[in-house]
Amino acid sequence: MRTARATPIGSAPARLMRRIRRLPSSRSVKAITYRAVLMRLPMRRGSAVFESGLGRAFTDSPKYLYLALRASGDRRRVVWSYLDDPNGFPSDAVLVRRGSWRYLLELARAEFWVDDQGFPAIARRRRATTYLQTWHGSAYKTMGFDQPELRDAGHDRRQAFAAAVGRWTHLCVQSETAEQTFAAAFRHKAQVLRTGYPRNDPLLAPDVQSRKAEHRRSLGLPTDRLVVLYAPTFRDWDRGADGTARLDLARIAADIGERCLILVRAHYLDRPAETDAFPEIARDVSTHADVTELLLAADALITDYSSVMFDFALLRRPMLFYAPDLEVYNRRRGSYFDLQVVAPGPVVQDMDEVVGWLRQPQAAHDSYSERYDAFVRRFCGFEHGDAAERVRHSVFGTAR
């Protein structure tokens, strides 16, 4: 972990930062200082600020793009933001706490921004700064201006969202469907990179089976049991719910027993799963930052409306869509397609069907082969396993 100063101790930016750090740290003061002072400092040519999950972890497509950047021999100065804990971030990068004065200084001076969700709204982008938005998944549920929360918001809220999206200069997509959906939902003007997502490259690697075994070993998972990842998304009207609120682990323990192991990954807006009462058949992996590694390790996936459906499909492994509140979800949040018609696996609404599927997931998978193929063609058309390298070349060019 490199935390050395980015500028000499006696340099003008360093002296300026010592003065700025004595200012109040309110949002309004930071916004004014960012525009009036920090953006007037010289740009640091070649430098880049990376962020994933709003600084929660070193993960998602920014992680895999960064690894490709370093593997290519590109040694440019890269800053990674962290929200709470700098552990787990690259040792050859400069680490700054998200929201700090130093963080704002790095954003103001960087030539490149890379993230998968959104840098703070107060951070205006210089005209010469490239902003690569990798986003964090294709969409089943409505996004951007299409989602009820923003669609029904006031003028100021909608304008702020438009301004934040307006900073993007490049956007990764994994299919023509996603390209069209995001164009309408975000109303962006970014250059679209039809590359797929860098985070999905490992799912299409020729050594995918050895990667599966490697991640199972690192996670301490058994080799002789069916490992099922349960990865539901959040509900806007019930944020903070228990990660297993809709999956009856007691029922699975009684009817399936130790023939399978359920890995529960709650959405970050929900509480981690409460699996302690069922240690033989369930494990909470909500704090495991890299979902790509969990997808690789799993034999099958149970989800509901999460975008992991589009990523896991690349592995061609069994999927079940446990959606007990499908009608309510579609009415309150909205969706872009009919899950019951399009899903590459059974869409079920009660635990009897979940238990039945767990007994023979491969048999159900085989019966959905044609729909599975159609799903991959429609939603994963730009995924070829080389997204990180293609994005690297498009955005950063030759190695530095």
C-alpha positions as CSV (number, residue, x, y, z in Angstrom):
1,M,0.0,0.0,0.0
2,R,1.6,3.3,-1.1
3,T,0.5,6.3,0.8
4,A,3.4,8.6,-0.1
5,R,2.7,12.2,-1.0
6,A,1.9,12.8,-4.6
7,T,3.7,16.1,-4.6
8,P,7.0,17.3,-3.0
9,I,6.5,18.7,0.5
10,G,7.4,22.2,-0.6
11,S,5.4,22.3,-3.8
12,A,2.5,24.8,-4.4
13,P,-0.2,22.1,-4.4
14,A,1.1,20.6,-1.1
15,R,1.2,24.0,0.6
16,L,-2.3,24.7,-0.7
17,M,-3.6,21.4,0.6
18,R,-2.2,22.2,4.1
19,R,-4.3,25.4,4.1
20,I,-7.4,23.7,2.6
21,R,-7.4,21.0,5.2
22,R,-8.0,23.7,7.8
23,L,-11.3,24.6,6.1
24,P,-14.7,23.3,7.3
25,S,-15.4,20.0,5.7
26,S,-19.0,20.6,4.8
27,R,-20.3,19.7,1.4
28,S,-20.9,23.2,0.4
29,V,-17.4,24.4,1.3
30,K,-15.9,21.4,-0.6
31,A,-18.0,22.1,-3.7
32,I,-17.0,25.8,-3.8
33,T,-13.3,25.0,-3.1
34,Y,-13.3,22.3,-5.7
35,R,-14.6,24.6,-8.4
36,A,-12.8,27.8,-7.4
37,V,-9.4,26.4,-6.3
38,L,-8.7,22.7,-7.1
39,M,-9.8,22.8,-10.7
40,R,-7.4,25.7,-11.3
41,L,-4.4,23.6,-10.4
42,P,-2.4,22.0,-13.2
43,M,-3.6,18.7,-14.6
44,R,-1.4,15.7,-13.7
45,R,-1.0,14.3,-17.2
46,G,-1.4,10.5,-17.4
47,S,-2.7,10.1,-13.8
48,A,-5.9,8.2,-13.1
49,V,-8.4,7.8,-10.3
50,F,-10.1,4.4,-10.0
51,E,-13.1,3.6,-7.8
52,S,-15.4,0.7,-7.4
53,G,-18.6,0.2,-5.4
54,L,-18.3,3.9,-4.2
55,G,-15.0,3.0,-2.6
56,R,-16.1,-0.1,-0.7
57,A,-13.6,-2.5,-2.2
58,F,-11.1,-3.3,-5.0
59,T,-13.5,-5.1,-7.2
60,D,-15.8,-5.2,-10.3
61,S,-14.7,-4.0,-13.8
62,P,-12.4,-1.2,-12.5
63,K,-10.3,-3.9,-10.7
64,Y,-10.0,-6.1,-13.8
65,L,-9.2,-3.1,-16.0
66,Y,-6.5,-2.0,-13.5
67,L,-5.0,-5.5,-13.6
68,A,-4.9,-5.4,-17.4
69,L,-3.3,-2.0,-17.3
70,R,-0.5,-3.2,-15.1
71,A,-0.1,-6.5,-17.0
72,S,0.5,-4.4,-20.2
73,G,3.4,-2.7,-18.6
74,D,1.6,0.6,-18.0
75,R,3.1,2.1,-14.9
76,R,1.2,5.4,-14.8
77,R,0.3,6.9,-11.5
78,V,-3.0,5.4,-10.4
79,V,-5.0,6.5,-7.3
80,W,-7.6,4.1,-5.7
81,S,-10.3,5.5,-3.4
82,Y,-11.3,3.6,-0.3
83,L,-14.4,4.2,1.8
84,D,-13.4,2.8,5.2
85,D,-10.6,0.3,5.0
86,P,-7.5,0.5,2.7
87,N,-6.7,-3.2,3.1
88,G,-7.2,-5.2,0.0
89,F,-6.4,-2.4,-2.4
90,P,-3.4,-2.5,-4.8
91,S,0.0,-2.1,-3.1
92,D,1.4,-0.3,-6.2
93,A,-1.3,2.4,-6.2
94,V,-1.8,5.6,-4.2
95,L,-4.7,5.2,-1.8
96,V,-6.9,8.0,-0.7
97,R,-10.0,8.1,1.5
98,R,-13.2,8.7,-0.4
99,G,-14.6,12.2,0.3
100,S,-11.4,13.6,1.8
101,W,-9.8,16.8,0.6
102,R,-7.0,14.7,-0.9
103,Y,-9.5,12.7,-2.8
104,L,-11.0,15.8,-4.3
105,L,-7.5,17.1,-5.2
106,E,-6.8,13.9,-7.0
107,L,-10.0,14.0,-8.9
108,A,-9.5,17.6,-9.9
109,R,-6.0,17.0,-11.3
110,A,-6.4,13.5,-12.9
111,E,-6.5,13.0,-16.6
112,F,-8.6,9.8,-16.3
113,W,-11.5,8.8,-14.1
114,V,-12.6,5.2,-13.9
115,D,-15.5,3.9,-11.8
116,D,-18.6,1.6,-11.9
117,Q,-21.2,3.8,-10.2
118,G,-20.6,7.5,-9.8
119,F,-18.0,9.9,-8.4
120,P,-19.4,12.6,-6.1
121,A,-21.7,15.2,-7.8
122,I,-19.5,18.1,-6.6
123,A,-16.6,16.8,-8.6
124,R,-16.8,18.5,-12.0
125,R,-14.9,17.0,-14.8
126,R,-12.3,19.0,-16.7
127,R,-12.8,19.1,-20.4
128,A,-9.5,17.3,-20.9
129,T,-10.3,14.5,-18.4
130,T,-11.6,11.2,-19.7
131,Y,-14.3,9.6,-17.6
132,L,-14.8,5.9,-18.2
133,Q,-18.0,4.6,-16.7
134,T,-17.9,0.8,-16.6
135,W,-21.3,0.5,-14.7
136,H,-22.1,-2.5,-12.5
137,G,-24.3,-4.7,-14.6
138,S,-27.0,-4.8,-17.3
139,A,-30.6,-4.0,-16.4
140,Y,-33.6,-6.1,-15.6
141,K,-35.1,-3.5,-13.2
142,T,-35.6,0.1,-14.4
143,M,-32.6,2.4,-14.2
144,G,-31.9,6.1,-14.3
145,F,-34.8,8.3,-15.5
146,D,-36.9,5.2,-15.9
147,Q,-37.0,4.2,-12.2
148,P,-39.9,5.6,-10.2
149,E,-37.7,7.3,-7.6
150,L,-36.2,9.6,-10.2
151,R,-39.1,9.7,-12.7
152,D,-41.3,11.2,-9.9
153,A,-38.6,13.4,-8.5
154,G,-38.5,17.2,-8.6
155,H,-36.7,19.3,-11.3
156,D,-33.6,19.9,-9.2
157,R,-33.0,16.2,-8.4
158,R,-33.4,15.3,-12.1
159,Q,-31.1,18.0,-13.2
160,A,-28.5,16.9,-10.7
161,F,-28.7,13.3,-12.0
162,A,-28.4,14.5,-15.6
163,A,-25.3,16.6,-14.7
164,A,-23.7,13.6,-13.0
165,V,-24.3,11.4,-16.1
166,G,-23.2,14.2,-18.4
167,R,-19.6,13.9,-17.1
168,W,-19.2,10.4,-18.7
169,T,-17.1,10.3,-21.8
170,H,-17.0,6.5,-22.3
171,L,-19.4,3.7,-21.2
172,C,-18.9,-0.1,-21.3
173,V,-21.9,-2.2,-22.3
174,Q,-22.2,-6.0,-22.7
175,S,-24.9,-6.1,-25.4
176,E,-26.8,-4.1,-27.9
177,T,-29.8,-4.5,-25.6
178,A,-27.9,-2.8,-22.8
179,E,-26.6,-0.1,-25.1
180,Q,-30.2,0.8,-26.1
181,T,-31.5,0.5,-22.6
182,F,-28.8,2.8,-21.1
183,A,-29.2,5.3,-23.9
184,A,-32.8,5.8,-23.0
185,A,-32.5,5.4,-19.2
186,F,-29.5,7.6,-18.6
187,R,-29.7,9.9,-21.7
188,H,-25.9,10.0,-21.8
189,K,-23.7,11.3,-24.5
190,A,-20.7,9.0,-23.8
191,Q,-18.9,7.1,-26.4
192,V,-20.2,3.5,-26.1
193,L,-17.5,0.7,-25.9
194,R,-19.0,-2.5,-27.2
195,T,-16.6,-4.6,-25.3
196,G,-18.5,-6.4,-22.5
197,Y,-17.4,-5.9,-18.9
198,P,-13.8,-6.4,-17.8
199,R,-15.1,-8.2,-14.7
200,N,-16.5,-10.9,-16.8
201,D,-13.3,-11.9,-18.6
202,P,-12.5,-14.6,-16.1
203,L,-15.9,-16.2,-16.8
204,L,-14.9,-16.8,-20.4
205,A,-11.2,-17.7,-19.8
206,P,-10.0,-21.0,-21.2
207,D,-8.9,-22.1,-17.7
208,V,-12.3,-21.5,-16.2
209,Q,-12.4,-24.9,-14.6
210,S,-9.0,-24.5,-12.8
211,R,-10.1,-21.0,-11.7
212,K,-13.3,-22.6,-10.3
213,A,-11.2,-25.1,-8.3
214,E,-8.8,-22.4,-7.2
215,H,-11.6,-20.2,-5.8
216,R,-13.3,-23.1,-4.1
217,R,-10.0,-23.8,-2.3
218,S,-9.5,-20.2,-1.3
219,L,-13.0,-20.0,0.0
220,G,-12.7,-23.3,1.8
221,L,-15.6,-24.9,-0.1
222,P,-16.2,-28.6,-0.4
223,T,-15.5,-30.4,-3.7
224,D,-18.1,-33.1,-3.2
225,R,-21.2,-31.0,-2.7
226,L,-23.4,-28.9,-4.9
227,V,-22.4,-25.2,-4.2
228,V,-25.3,-22.8,-5.0
229,L,-24.8,-19.1,-4.8
230,Y,-27.9,-17.2,-3.7
231,A,-27.6,-13.5,-4.8
232,P,-30.8,-11.5,-4.5
233,T,-31.1,-7.8,-5.1
234,F,-32.5,-5.2,-2.8
235,R,-36.1,-3.7,-2.7
236,D,-36.3,0.1,-2.8
237,W,-39.2,0.0,-0.3
238,D,-37.4,-2.5,2.1
239,R,-33.7,-1.6,2.2
240,G,-31.8,-3.1,5.0
241,A,-33.7,-6.4,5.0
242,D,-32.0,-9.6,6.1
243,G,-30.2,-11.2,3.2
244,T,-32.1,-14.5,3.6
245,A,-35.5,-12.9,4.3
246,R,-37.1,-14.7,1.3
247,L,-35.2,-18.0,1.2
248,D,-36.2,-20.5,3.8
249,L,-32.9,-22.1,5.0
250,A,-34.7,-24.2,7.6
251,R,-36.7,-25.8,4.8
252,I,-33.6,-26.5,2.7
253,A,-31.8,-28.0,5.7
254,A,-34.8,-30.3,6.4
255,D,-35.5,-31.4,2.8
256,I,-32.1,-31.3,1.1
257,G,-29.6,-31.4,3.9
258,E,-25.9,-31.5,3.3
259,R,-26.1,-32.5,-0.3
260,C,-25.8,-28.8,-1.1
261,L,-24.1,-25.7,0.3
262,I,-25.9,-22.3,-0.1
263,L,-23.6,-19.3,-0.4
264,V,-25.7,-16.3,0.5
265,R,-24.5,-12.9,-0.8
266,A,-26.8,-10.1,0.3
267,H,-26.9,-6.9,-1.6
268,Y,-24.8,-4.1,0.0
269,L,-28.0,-2.1,0.7
270,D,-29.4,-5.1,2.8
271,R,-28.1,-6.7,6.0
272,P,-25.7,-9.6,5.7
273,A,-27.4,-13.0,5.8
274,E,-28.2,-14.7,9.1
275,T,-26.8,-18.1,8.4
276,D,-25.4,-19.1,11.8
277,A,-28.3,-21.3,12.7
278,F,-27.6,-23.5,9.6
279,P,-23.8,-23.8,9.4
280,E,-24.0,-27.2,7.7
281,I,-25.9,-26.0,4.7
282,A,-25.4,-22.2,4.4
283,R,-22.6,-19.7,4.6
284,D,-22.7,-15.9,4.4
285,V,-20.4,-14.5,1.8
286,S,-21.8,-11.0,1.7
287,T,-18.5,-9.4,2.7
288,H,-16.6,-11.2,-0.1
289,A,-16.0,-8.2,-2.4
290,D,-15.5,-9.9,-5.7
291,V,-18.7,-11.4,-7.0
292,T,-16.8,-12.7,-10.1
293,E,-14.9,-15.1,-7.8
294,L,-18.2,-16.3,-6.3
295,L,-19.7,-16.9,-9.7
296,L,-16.7,-19.0,-10.7
297,A,-16.9,-21.1,-7.5
298,A,-20.6,-21.8,-7.8
299,D,-22.2,-24.8,-9.5
300,A,-25.5,-23.0,-9.8
301,L,-27.2,-19.7,-9.1
302,I,-30.4,-18.7,-7.4
303,T,-31.3,-15.0,-7.9
304,D,-34.4,-12.9,-8.4
305,Y,-33.9,-9.7,-10.3
306,S,-30.2,-9.1,-9.8
307,S,-27.9,-8.3,-12.8
308,V,-25.7,-11.2,-11.8
309,M,-28.1,-13.2,-14.1
310,F,-26.4,-11.7,-17.1
311,D,-22.9,-12.5,-15.9
312,F,-23.5,-16.0,-14.6
313,A,-25.1,-16.9,-18.0
314,L,-21.7,-16.7,-19.5
315,L,-20.8,-19.9,-17.5
316,R,-23.7,-21.8,-19.0
317,R,-24.5,-23.2,-15.5
318,P,-28.0,-23.8,-14.0
319,M,-30.0,-20.8,-12.8
320,L,-33.2,-20.5,-10.8
321,F,-35.2,-17.3,-10.4
322,Y,-36.9,-17.3,-7.0
323,A,-39.2,-14.4,-7.2
324,P,-42.0,-14.7,-4.6
325,D,-42.9,-11.0,-5.0
326,L,-42.6,-10.7,-8.8
327,E,-45.9,-8.9,-9.3
328,V,-45.2,-6.4,-6.5
329,Y,-41.6,-5.8,-7.7
330,N,-42.6,-5.1,-11.3
331,R,-45.4,-2.8,-10.1
332,R,-43.2,-0.8,-7.7
333,R,-39.8,-0.8,-9.4
334,G,-40.6,-1.8,-13.0
335,S,-38.6,-4.0,-15.4
336,Y,-37.5,-4.0,-19.0
337,F,-38.7,-7.5,-20.0
338,D,-41.0,-10.3,-18.9
339,L,-38.8,-12.5,-16.7
340,Q,-41.2,-15.4,-16.9
341,V,-40.9,-15.4,-20.7
342,V,-37.2,-14.6,-21.1
343,A,-35.4,-16.2,-18.1
344,P,-32.9,-19.0,-18.9
345,G,-34.2,-21.1,-16.0
346,P,-37.4,-21.7,-14.0
347,V,-39.1,-18.6,-12.4
348,V,-40.6,-19.9,-9.2
349,Q,-42.6,-18.3,-6.3
350,D,-42.7,-20.8,-3.5
351,M,-40.2,-22.9,-1.6
352,D,-41.7,-26.2,-2.8
353,E,-40.4,-25.3,-6.3
354,V,-37.0,-24.2,-4.9
355,V,-36.5,-27.5,-3.1
356,G,-37.6,-29.4,-6.2
357,W,-35.0,-27.6,-8.3
358,L,-32.2,-28.1,-5.7
359,R,-32.7,-31.9,-6.1
360,Q,-32.0,-31.8,-9.8
361,P,-30.7,-28.5,-11.0
362,Q,-29.0,-29.9,-14.1
363,A,-32.2,-31.6,-15.3
364,A,-34.0,-28.3,-15.2
365,H,-31.0,-26.6,-16.8
366,D,-31.1,-29.0,-19.7
367,S,-34.7,-28.4,-20.4
368,Y,-34.0,-24.6,-20.8
369,S,-31.1,-25.0,-23.3
370,E,-32.8,-23.1,-26.2
371,R,-34.0,-20.3,-24.0
372,Y,-30.5,-20.1,-22.4
373,D,-28.9,-19.7,-25.8
374,A,-31.3,-17.0,-26.7
375,F,-30.7,-15.2,-23.4
376,V,-26.9,-15.2,-23.9
377,R,-27.3,-13.9,-27.5
378,R,-29.6,-11.1,-26.4
379,F,-27.9,-9.9,-23.3
380,C,-24.2,-10.9,-23.6
381,G,-23.5,-10.3,-27.3
382,F,-20.4,-8.2,-26.8
383,E,-18.8,-10.5,-24.2
384,H,-15.8,-12.3,-25.7
385,G,-13.4,-12.6,-22.7
386,D,-11.1,-9.8,-23.8
387,A,-13.0,-6.8,-22.5
388,A,-10.3,-5.5,-20.2
389,E,-7.7,-5.4,-22.9
390,R,-10.0,-3.8,-25.4
391,V,-11.1,-1.1,-22.9
392,R,-7.5,-0.5,-21.9
393,H,-6.5,0.0,-25.5
394,S,-9.5,2.3,-26.3
395,V,-9.1,4.5,-23.2
396,F,-5.5,4.4,-22.2
397,G,-3.8,3.5,-25.5
398,T,-0.3,2.1,-25.6
399,A,1.6,1.3,-22.4
400,R,3.3,4.1,-20.6
